[in-house]
């Protein structure tokens, strides 16, 4: 389970975040490309935009549930 205490600083403020368990598998970026980006230097994903539509919310939830290492959290 993702830990807010270990979330990456690049995450935009809001309920979804990615923590330091991320293995850069690309699942979240493919599932919710409008909300997740890759840190090229560090090799991990982060939330650059919180969901603002029902579709984005659904995709972020799907990404969180599909994350193989549970690195995506939801503080909402």
C-alpha positions as CSV (number, residue, x, y, z in Angstrom):
1,X,0.0,0.0,0.0
2,X,1.3,3.4,-0.9
3,X,2.6,5.6,1.9
4,X,2.0,9.4,1.8
5,X,5.1,9.9,3.9
6,X,7.1,8.4,1.0
7,X,5.5,10.2,-1.9
8,X,7.6,11.9,-4.5
9,X,7.8,15.6,-4.3
10,X,6.8,16.1,-7.9
11,X,3.2,14.9,-7.2
12,X,0.7,17.7,-7.5
13,X,-1.3,18.4,-4.4
14,X,-4.5,16.3,-4.2
15,X,-5.8,12.9,-3.3
16,X,-3.7,10.8,-5.7
17,X,0.0,10.3,-5.4
18,X,2.9,8.0,-6.3
19,X,5.4,6.9,-3.6
20,X,9.0,5.6,-3.7
21,X,7.9,2.0,-4.4
22,X,7.3,2.8,-8.1
23,X,9.2,0.5,-10.4
24,X,8.6,2.6,-13.6
25,X,6.4,-0.1,-15.2
26,X,4.5,2.5,-17.2
27,X,1.0,1.0,-16.4
28,X,-0.3,4.3,-14.8
29,X,1.0,6.4,-17.7
30,X,-0.7,4.2,-20.2
31,X,-3.9,3.9,-18.2
32,X,-4.2,7.6,-17.2
33,X,-1.8,9.6,-19.5
34,X,-3.6,12.9,-18.7
35,X,-2.7,12.5,-15.0
36,X,0.6,10.6,-14.7
37,X,4.1,11.5,-16.1
38,X,7.5,10.0,-15.9
39,X,10.4,11.6,-14.1
40,X,13.1,10.9,-16.7
41,X,16.1,11.3,-14.4
42,X,14.7,9.2,-11.5
43,X,12.9,6.6,-13.6
44,X,9.5,6.8,-11.8
45,X,6.0,8.1,-12.3
46,X,4.2,10.9,-10.5
47,X,0.9,12.6,-10.6
48,X,1.2,15.8,-12.5
49,X,-2.6,16.5,-12.7
50,X,-5.3,15.5,-10.3
51,X,-8.4,14.1,-12.0
52,X,-11.1,16.7,-12.9
53,X,-13.6,14.6,-14.8
54,X,-15.4,11.4,-14.1
55,X,-13.3,9.7,-16.9
56,X,-10.0,10.9,-15.4
57,X,-11.2,9.8,-11.9
58,X,-12.0,6.3,-13.3
59,X,-8.7,6.0,-15.1
60,X,-6.7,7.1,-12.0
61,X,-8.6,4.5,-9.9
62,X,-7.9,1.8,-12.5
63,X,-4.2,2.8,-12.5
64,X,-4.1,2.6,-8.7
65,X,-5.8,-0.8,-8.6
66,X,-3.6,-2.2,-11.3
67,X,-0.3,-0.9,-10.0
68,X,1.8,-4.1,-9.5
69,X,3.7,-2.7,-6.4
70,X,0.9,-0.6,-4.9
71,X,2.9,2.6,-5.4
72,X,-0.2,4.7,-6.1
73,X,-2.1,6.1,-3.2
74,X,-5.4,7.9,-2.7
75,X,-5.7,10.2,0.3
76,X,-9.3,11.1,-0.7
